[in-house]
Amino acid sequence: MNMVHTPGGALLRAPLSITRALWRRSALIAAVLLAGTAATVAVVSRLRPLYRADALVLVETQKIPETFVAATVQIMPEARLDRLKQQVLSRDRLWALIEEFGLYPEARARQTREEVLEFMRKDIGIALERGWSTSRPGAFRVSYQTYEPAIAAEAANRIALFFVAENLRQREAEAKGTSEFLERQLAESKRNLEEQETRLSRYKALFNGELPQQEGTLLAMLGQSRVELQGAQDALARAQQNRLALESSLKLAEAAARERREWIRLRALMTGRPPESPQAGAPPSPLEQARARLAELQSRYHDTHPDVQRWQREVALLEQAERAAPPPPSAPQTASAEPPPAPETPDAEGERIRELRAQLALARQEIEAIEARRKRILEEIAEVQLRLKNVPIREQQLAAITRDYETSRVNYASLLNKKLAADVAQNMEREEKAEKFVLLDRARTPEKPAWPRKRLFLAAGSAASLLIAAGLALLLEWKRNAVLGEWELPADTAILGRIPKLRVRQA
């Protein structure tokens, strides 16, 4: 039937209209689809295939338990892998690999070295495997793609081995650097500790006898000195008392000798005879012996002592008996009133005086010695008291010095333990007993290219061609602005009849 023009856009408002439009342009759609598919096949067939090979690198944990040996390299695996990328993908290493395998010949001829290196970095892939975590490192894959499958596998293996070797080198270098750093710190700490020890020793030697730990010894010395002082004072009192006794005895002996000489003189005057020298070796009279004994006791005791009083009574009785004795017959009657003749003084009396004088000299020397000893003890007591007074001051000063020394000692011990642990960790890294990378699965030569995927490309090209053809058909029908069927008319439009399609025959 004839087409009736309607407002533009009615074509797209009815699914039947779209179907009618596509059906009307089916020949065009088929032609565009075939042309697009053919072009896709031609393009895909001309694309150069890229082959990708990947190697699996396992992150192997430390073989020795960390409770026995702690590793000095404590970098997280992700951070270590990022650092290794910078080292492995360095300019010199990649360029040596490019020259060894003859990669990117066209790019090397036309472009700069940095651009060629950037191409290779893009073709290298590093992907973490599933299960990677901070507590479970897992593994990662190193891949490389190029146009030659054998070269792709060899390059992937070489790059994976770069990661393994560089990881070992870096861990050993870091462990060695840690050990050397601790060694320098340990030497500095040892020098500081020796200085603190020297300072502490000098202080103890300089103020020996005033240190806090010597306070008990000083108190004991003070008590002992006070006891010695008391003993010296008692000895001094006894020596002074002995000196006084000897002086008294000497005075009595000298007085008795003077009385003896006076009596002899008076006797000589009364008898008219010259005084005779005392007979040598004559024994003293009982009265003289009693007087000598009484003088000796008086030099040692008071007059109220029983022995002194007894000998006083004895001397009085002897004196009374001597006075009552009759005079000798040769004496004249006029001399009856004279005192009785006293016995002659022996030489022992002079010897006793000399002995008393010698004992008195010894007593005075003893007193001087005791006085010197007492003075020395007082000086010692004053010195000990001064030391005790300085003990709190020395305690504060020594506490500051000891605190610095203890800090240095603890620091040195800590660094020494860390240095020993670092040496063990360094040996563990050198013997490859620590965490390391292991090439678990080497890259194999790929059997099919990774790009392009021909089936996917052909399907995508055909689908694109179909969409383009359909869009072109709808666009052409939309520009015609024609009614494709009665369903496009308004609902209240009355249809009077339908005219069949007429076919014109040629004569």
LINJOGI-V824140 format. One record per helix or strand. SS is the DSSP state (A for helix, B for strand). FROM is the first residue (numbers start at 1). TO is the last residue. Records with the same first field share a line. If there is no record, write none. Layout:
SS->FROM-TO + FROM-TO
This chain:
B->5-5 + 50-60 + 124-128 + 139-146 + 436-441 + 451-451 + 482-482
A->10-13 + 15-24 + 26-46 + 77-88 + 91-101 + 105-110 + 113-123 + 149-206 + 212-271 + 286-300 + 306-324 + 333-337 + 348-430 + 454-480 + 486-488
